[in-house]
């Protein structure tokens, strides 16, 4: 190739962009299914965990939400192995089928009043199944999108993983907002909360169609490597990279779930907003957050992944406590929205390149496993427990401790970001 020849032909560019759209669109459906649980919990919590104290009921549903995260490391390992040994496409098809099956089960579950303690037990089983699925979804999709993205613009194109991940949250909360307009609170608690789970299950058809048309990005050579998709292959040569990813993902996951899934409950349960107002604030905030991702991804293409991660860690550590303390005392929904957007802009330094910065740390034969397992472990320990820890501290009168906990984890992410390479990455040598 000469210096004047384009890196990609027009047809190759179109093909790769279509692959990004296909992978990320399936990602949207899967994360919609996962987040519907968080946004509907306010309404179905009493049906599975009867209690006179709403905080206790929410605490129980948050516990089930956190339990789903405990399956993520298993899913990260299982689907990472499948993706590295048998292909990214196959792994993505299986994961979306499992997620939507779990969503359909939750939609049909009888309540505590009907079958007693079996109801929350079945709810837990369905969430564990979904946790297994989403544990594999993140790593495989991040790997696929980083491999298919155009060189020089990988930050921009890879950011669409979180555009659709956040889009899944946005659609979930939008469905809740629409139902709030059509149904009264009694109807939502009785049966209306089931509707979003049915919608998510039906969306599987679209997701499967989009993903079935994708081309495989891994090669037969890497899939045939004896260490492909194995823990031995990952830890023998890439243990330091694995620990680095764990270090910054812990803080990234914690602050992400604090200002997305938990924030709706925080606005209702701590700030004192009406549920409809809180849903409206979060709808607009999530939309702005989603739109931010490509801009921050493109910024990383200019300043580097390392610099983006350093800005994320530093600003997150300094600003989290002031933002949450101020939110706690204000009454204006507009002011609350502005503070949440400020936090989301800081988080965007991380989320826009979350999958890519991990993928750049591992070679193709263990990439999906390295990305998926490291993310899943940190996410299960810190992201999945965010709501539970926050609500537990609130229940004993020390909610402010949670703010400092988040800031401390962001300080660790800042320090770990210095271990990231300035420029070199395995992806630079890929196709």
C-alpha positions as CSV (number, residue, x, y, z in Angstrom):
1,X,0.0,0.0,0.0
2,X,1.4,3.4,-1.0
3,X,1.2,6.5,1.1
4,X,-1.6,7.9,-1.1
5,X,-3.7,4.8,-1.1
6,X,-6.7,4.8,1.3
7,X,-6.5,2.4,4.2
8,X,-10.0,1.0,3.3
9,X,-12.0,0.9,0.2
10,X,-15.5,2.5,0.2
11,X,-17.0,-1.0,0.2
12,X,-14.9,-2.1,3.1
13,X,-15.8,1.0,5.1
14,X,-19.5,0.4,4.5
15,X,-19.1,-3.2,5.5
16,X,-17.3,-2.4,8.8
17,X,-19.8,0.4,9.7
18,X,-22.7,-2.1,9.1
19,X,-21.0,-4.6,11.3
20,X,-20.8,-1.9,14.1
21,X,-24.5,-1.1,13.7
22,X,-25.4,-4.8,13.7
23,X,-23.4,-5.7,16.8
24,X,-24.4,-2.6,18.7
25,X,-28.1,-2.9,17.8
26,X,-28.1,-6.4,19.3
27,X,-26.3,-5.0,22.3
28,X,-29.2,-2.5,22.8
29,X,-31.8,-5.3,22.9
30,X,-29.8,-7.3,25.4
31,X,-29.2,-4.4,27.8
32,X,-32.8,-3.2,27.5
33,X,-33.8,-6.6,28.9
34,X,-31.2,-6.3,31.7
35,X,-32.1,-2.8,32.8
36,X,-35.9,-3.1,32.7
37,X,-35.5,-4.9,36.1
38,X,-33.8,-1.9,37.7
39,X,-36.4,0.6,36.5
40,X,-39.4,-1.5,37.3
41,X,-38.2,-2.5,40.7
42,X,-40.1,0.3,42.4
43,X,-43.4,-1.3,41.2
44,X,-42.8,-5.0,41.5
45,X,-40.8,-5.1,44.7
46,X,-43.9,-5.4,47.0
47,X,-45.2,-8.3,44.8
48,X,-42.1,-10.4,45.6
49,X,-40.9,-9.0,48.9
50,X,-43.9,-7.7,50.9
51,X,-42.9,-5.2,53.6
52,X,-44.2,-2.2,55.4
53,X,-41.0,-0.3,54.8
54,X,-40.4,0.6,51.1
55,X,-36.6,0.8,51.7
56,X,-36.6,-2.9,52.8
57,X,-38.5,-4.0,49.8
58,X,-36.1,-2.1,47.5
59,X,-33.2,-3.5,49.4
60,X,-34.4,-7.0,48.7
61,X,-34.9,-6.4,44.9
62,X,-31.4,-4.7,44.9
63,X,-30.0,-7.9,46.4
64,X,-31.5,-9.9,43.6
65,X,-30.1,-7.4,41.1
66,X,-26.6,-7.8,42.8
67,X,-27.0,-11.6,42.7
68,X,-27.4,-11.5,39.0
69,X,-24.0,-9.8,38.8
70,X,-22.4,-12.8,40.7
71,X,-23.0,-14.9,37.6
72,X,-21.1,-12.4,35.4
73,X,-17.7,-13.9,36.0
74,X,-18.9,-17.3,35.0
75,X,-20.5,-15.8,31.9
76,X,-17.4,-13.8,31.1
77,X,-15.3,-17.0,31.3
78,X,-17.8,-19.2,29.4
79,X,-18.7,-16.8,26.6
80,X,-15.1,-15.5,26.4
81,X,-13.9,-19.1,25.8
82,X,-16.6,-19.6,23.2
83,X,-15.8,-16.4,21.4
84,X,-12.0,-17.0,21.3
85,X,-12.3,-20.7,20.3
86,X,-15.4,-20.8,18.2
87,X,-16.0,-17.2,17.1
88,X,-17.4,-13.9,18.3
89,X,-20.6,-14.2,16.3
90,X,-21.6,-17.5,17.8
91,X,-21.0,-16.2,21.3
92,X,-23.2,-13.1,20.7
93,X,-26.1,-15.1,19.3
94,X,-26.2,-17.5,22.3
95,X,-25.9,-14.7,24.8
96,X,-28.9,-12.7,23.4
97,X,-31.1,-15.8,23.4
98,X,-30.3,-16.5,27.0
99,X,-31.0,-12.9,28.1
100,X,-34.4,-12.8,26.4
101,X,-35.4,-16.1,27.8
102,X,-34.7,-14.8,31.3
103,X,-36.8,-11.7,30.6
104,X,-39.8,-13.8,29.4
105,X,-39.6,-15.9,32.6
106,X,-39.7,-12.8,34.8
107,X,-42.7,-11.5,32.8
108,X,-44.7,-14.7,33.6
109,X,-43.7,-15.2,37.2
110,X,-46.4,-15.6,39.8
111,X,-46.2,-13.3,42.9
112,X,-45.5,-14.0,46.6
113,X,-49.2,-13.9,47.2
114,X,-49.7,-16.8,44.8
115,X,-46.9,-19.1,45.6
116,X,-45.1,-17.7,48.6
117,X,-41.3,-17.9,48.9
118,X,-41.1,-19.7,45.6
119,X,-41.8,-16.4,43.9
120,X,-38.6,-14.5,45.0
121,X,-36.6,-17.8,44.5
122,X,-37.8,-18.0,40.9
123,X,-37.1,-14.3,40.4
124,X,-33.5,-14.9,41.7
125,X,-33.1,-17.9,39.3
126,X,-34.2,-15.8,36.3
127,X,-31.8,-13.0,37.2
128,X,-28.9,-15.5,37.6
129,X,-29.6,-16.8,34.1
130,X,-29.6,-13.2,32.8
131,X,-26.4,-12.4,34.7
132,X,-24.7,-15.4,33.0
133,X,-25.8,-14.0,29.6
134,X,-24.8,-10.4,30.2
135,X,-21.5,-11.5,31.7
136,X,-20.6,-12.8,28.2
137,X,-22.3,-10.1,26.2
138,X,-20.0,-7.3,27.3
139,X,-16.7,-8.9,26.5
140,X,-17.7,-10.5,23.2
141,X,-19.4,-7.3,21.9
142,X,-16.5,-5.1,23.0
143,X,-14.0,-7.5,21.3
144,X,-16.0,-7.7,18.1
145,X,-16.5,-3.9,17.8
146,X,-12.9,-3.1,18.6
147,X,-11.7,-5.6,15.9
148,X,-14.1,-4.4,13.2
149,X,-13.7,-0.6,13.9
150,X,-11.8,1.6,11.4
151,X,-8.2,2.2,12.4
152,X,-7.6,5.7,13.6
153,X,-11.2,6.0,14.6
154,X,-11.5,3.1,17.0
155,X,-12.4,5.3,19.9
156,X,-15.3,6.9,18.0
157,X,-16.7,3.6,16.6
158,X,-16.2,1.6,19.7
159,X,-18.1,4.2,21.7
160,X,-21.3,2.9,20.1
161,X,-21.2,-0.1,22.4
162,X,-22.1,2.3,25.2
163,X,-24.4,4.3,23.0
164,X,-26.5,1.2,22.7
165,X,-25.8,0.0,26.2
166,X,-27.1,3.4,27.5
167,X,-29.8,3.3,24.8
168,X,-31.0,0.1,26.4
169,X,-31.3,1.9,29.7
170,X,-33.0,4.8,28.0
171,X,-35.6,2.6,26.2
172,X,-36.2,0.8,29.5
173,X,-36.9,4.0,31.4
174,X,-39.0,5.4,28.4
175,X,-41.2,2.3,28.5
176,X,-41.7,2.9,32.2
177,X,-42.5,6.6,31.6
178,X,-45.1,5.7,28.9
179,X,-46.7,3.1,31.2
180,X,-46.8,5.7,34.0
181,X,-48.9,7.9,31.7
182,X,-51.2,5.1,30.6
183,X,-51.7,3.3,33.9
184,X,-52.2,4.3,37.5
185,X,-49.9,3.2,40.3
186,X,-52.2,0.4,41.4
187,X,-52.2,-1.1,37.9
188,X,-48.5,-0.7,37.5
189,X,-47.9,-2.7,40.8
190,X,-50.6,-5.3,39.9
191,X,-49.6,-6.2,36.4
192,X,-48.2,-3.2,34.4
193,X,-44.6,-3.9,35.4
194,X,-44.7,-7.1,33.4
195,X,-45.1,-5.4,30.0
196,X,-41.5,-4.2,29.6
197,X,-40.2,-7.7,30.2
198,X,-42.5,-9.0,27.4
199,X,-41.3,-6.2,25.1
200,X,-37.7,-7.2,25.8
201,X,-38.3,-10.9,25.1
202,X,-40.0,-10.2,21.8
203,X,-37.1,-7.9,20.7
204,X,-35.0,-11.1,20.5
205,X,-36.2,-11.7,17.0
206,X,-34.7,-8.4,15.8
207,X,-31.5,-8.9,17.7
208,X,-31.0,-12.4,16.3
209,X,-31.7,-11.2,12.7
210,X,-29.1,-8.4,13.0
211,X,-26.4,-10.6,14.6
212,X,-27.0,-13.5,12.2
213,X,-25.9,-11.3,9.3
214,X,-22.5,-10.3,10.9
215,X,-19.2,-11.6,9.6
216,X,-16.7,-13.2,12.0
217,X,-13.7,-11.1,13.0
218,X,-11.5,-13.8,14.6
219,X,-9.3,-15.9,12.3
220,X,-9.1,-19.7,12.1
221,X,-5.4,-19.4,13.1
222,X,-6.2,-17.6,16.4
223,X,-9.2,-19.9,17.1
224,X,-6.9,-22.9,16.6
225,X,-4.2,-21.7,19.0
226,X,-3.9,-24.2,21.8
227,X,-4.1,-21.4,24.3
228,X,-7.1,-19.7,22.7
229,X,-9.9,-19.0,25.2
230,X,-8.0,-20.7,28.1
231,X,-7.3,-19.3,31.6
232,X,-3.8,-20.7,31.3
233,X,-3.2,-18.8,28.1
234,X,-4.6,-15.6,29.7
235,X,-2.7,-15.7,33.0
236,X,0.6,-17.2,31.8
237,X,1.4,-14.1,29.6
238,X,-1.1,-11.4,30.4
239,X,-1.7,-11.4,34.2
240,X,-0.5,-7.8,34.6
241,X,-2.9,-6.6,31.9
242,X,-5.7,-8.5,33.6
243,X,-5.1,-6.9,37.0
244,X,-4.8,-3.5,35.4
245,X,-8.2,-3.9,33.7
246,X,-9.6,-5.1,37.1
247,X,-8.3,-2.0,38.8
248,X,-9.9,0.7,36.7
249,X,-13.1,-1.3,35.9
250,X,-13.9,-1.5,39.6
251,X,-14.3,2.3,39.9
252,X,-15.8,2.6,36.4
253,X,-18.5,0.1,37.1
254,X,-19.3,1.5,40.5
255,X,-19.8,5.1,39.4
256,X,-21.6,4.1,36.3
257,X,-24.3,2.2,38.2
258,X,-24.4,4.9,40.9
259,X,-25.5,7.5,38.4
260,X,-27.6,5.3,36.1
261,X,-29.6,2.5,37.6
262,X,-29.4,3.6,41.3
263,X,-29.9,7.3,40.6
264,X,-33.7,6.9,39.9
265,X,-34.1,5.3,43.3
266,X,-31.9,7.9,44.9
267,X,-34.0,10.7,43.5
268,X,-37.2,9.1,44.9
269,X,-35.9,7.6,48.1
270,X,-33.4,10.2,49.3
271,X,-34.0,13.5,47.4
272,X,-37.8,13.0,47.8
273,X,-38.9,13.4,44.1
274,X,-42.1,11.8,42.9
275,X,-41.4,8.6,40.9
276,X,-42.8,10.2,37.7
277,X,-40.5,13.3,38.0
278,X,-37.5,11.1,38.7
279,X,-38.2,9.0,35.7
280,X,-38.5,12.1,33.5
281,X,-35.2,13.5,34.8
282,X,-33.4,10.2,34.2
283,X,-34.9,9.9,30.7
284,X,-33.4,13.2,29.6
285,X,-30.2,12.6,31.4
286,X,-29.7,9.2,29.9
287,X,-30.4,10.6,26.4
288,X,-27.7,13.3,26.8
289,X,-25.3,10.7,28.3
290,X,-25.9,8.5,25.2
291,X,-25.2,11.4,22.8
292,X,-22.0,12.2,24.6
293,X,-20.3,8.9,23.9
294,X,-19.1,9.3,20.3
295,X,-17.7,12.8,21.1
296,X,-15.7,11.4,24.1
297,X,-14.7,8.4,22.0
298,X,-13.4,10.7,19.2
299,X,-11.6,12.7,21.8
300,X,-9.7,9.6,22.9
301,X,-8.6,9.1,19.3
302,X,-6.8,12.5,19.6
303,X,-5.5,12.5,23.2
304,X,-5.1,8.8,23.8
305,X,-6.9,6.2,25.9
306,X,-4.4,6.7,28.8
307,X,-5.1,10.4,29.1
308,X,-8.9,9.8,28.9
309,X,-8.7,7.3,31.7
310,X,-6.6,9.7,33.8
311,X,-9.1,12.5,33.4
312,X,-11.9,10.1,34.3
313,X,-10.2,8.9,37.5
314,X,-9.1,12.4,38.7
315,X,-12.4,14.2,38.0
316,X,-14.5,11.3,39.4
317,X,-12.5,11.2,42.6
318,X,-12.8,14.9,43.2
319,X,-16.4,15.6,42.1
320,X,-18.5,12.6,43.2
321,X,-18.9,13.6,46.9
322,X,-19.9,17.2,46.1
323,X,-22.3,16.2,43.4
324,X,-24.1,13.6,45.6
325,X,-24.2,15.8,48.7
326,X,-25.6,18.7,46.6
327,X,-28.2,16.5,45.0
328,X,-29.4,15.4,48.4
329,X,-30.3,19.0,49.4
330,X,-31.9,20.4,46.2
331,X,-35.6,20.5,45.3
332,X,-35.4,21.6,41.6
333,X,-35.6,18.8,39.0
334,X,-33.7,21.0,36.6
335,X,-30.8,21.5,39.0
336,X,-30.8,17.7,39.7
337,X,-30.6,17.1,36.0
338,X,-27.6,19.4,35.6
339,X,-25.7,17.7,38.4
340,X,-26.4,14.3,37.0
341,X,-25.2,15.4,33.5
342,X,-22.0,16.8,35.0
343,X,-21.4,13.4,36.6
344,X,-22.2,11.6,33.4
345,X,-19.8,13.7,31.4
346,X,-17.0,12.7,33.8
347,X,-18.0,9.0,33.5
348,X,-18.0,9.4,29.7
349,X,-14.2,9.6,29.6
350,X,-14.4,5.9,30.7
351,X,-17.6,4.5,29.2
352,X,-16.9,5.8,25.6
353,X,-13.8,3.7,25.4
354,X,-14.5,1.1,28.1
355,X,-14.5,-1.9,25.8
356,X,-11.7,-0.7,23.5
357,X,-9.2,0.2,26.3
358,X,-9.7,-3.4,27.6
359,X,-9.4,-5.0,24.2
360,X,-6.2,-3.2,23.5
361,X,-4.6,-5.0,26.4
362,X,-5.0,-8.5,25.1
363,X,-4.0,-10.5,21.9
364,X,-6.8,-12.0,19.7
365,X,-6.5,-15.6,21.0
366,X,-7.5,-14.5,24.6
367,X,-9.0,-11.1,23.9
368,X,-12.7,-11.9,24.5
369,X,-11.8,-13.9,27.6
370,X,-9.5,-11.2,29.0
371,X,-12.0,-8.4,28.3
372,X,-15.1,-10.3,29.5
373,X,-13.7,-12.0,32.6
374,X,-11.8,-9.0,34.0
375,X,-14.9,-6.8,33.4
376,X,-17.3,-9.3,34.9
377,X,-15.3,-9.8,38.1
378,X,-14.9,-6.1,38.8
379,X,-18.5,-5.4,37.7
380,X,-19.9,-8.2,39.9
381,X,-18.0,-7.0,43.0
382,X,-18.4,-3.2,42.6
383,X,-21.0,-2.4,40.0
384,X,-23.6,-5.0,40.9
385,X,-23.4,-4.2,44.6
386,X,-23.7,-0.4,44.2
387,X,-27.4,-0.2,44.9
388,X,-27.3,-2.7,47.7
389,X,-24.4,-1.0,49.5
390,X,-26.0,2.5,49.0
391,X,-29.4,1.3,50.4
392,X,-27.8,-0.7,53.2
393,X,-25.9,2.3,54.4
394,X,-29.0,4.5,54.1
395,X,-31.0,2.0,56.2
396,X,-28.5,2.4,59.1
397,X,-28.3,6.2,58.8
398,X,-24.9,6.5,57.1
399,X,-25.7,7.1,53.5
400,X,-22.9,9.7,53.1
401,X,-20.4,6.9,53.5
402,X,-21.4,5.6,50.2
403,X,-20.3,8.8,48.5
404,X,-16.8,8.5,49.9
405,X,-16.6,4.8,48.9
406,X,-17.3,5.7,45.3
407,X,-14.7,8.5,45.4
408,X,-12.1,6.2,46.9
409,X,-12.6,3.6,44.1
410,X,-12.2,6.4,41.5
411,X,-8.9,7.4,43.1
412,X,-7.7,3.9,42.7
413,X,-8.8,4.0,39.0
414,X,-6.8,7.2,38.5
415,X,-3.6,5.5,39.9
416,X,-4.1,2.3,37.9
417,X,-4.6,4.4,34.7
418,X,-0.8,5.2,34.8
419,X,-0.2,1.5,34.0
420,X,-1.9,1.8,30.6
421,X,0.4,2.0,27.5
422,X,0.7,5.5,26.0
423,X,0.3,4.3,22.4
424,X,1.2,0.7,21.7
425,X,-1.6,-1.9,21.7
426,X,-2.2,-5.4,20.3
427,X,-5.0,-4.0,18.1
428,X,-2.5,-1.9,16.2
429,X,-1.2,-5.1,14.7
430,X,-4.7,-6.5,13.9
431,X,-6.3,-6.4,10.5
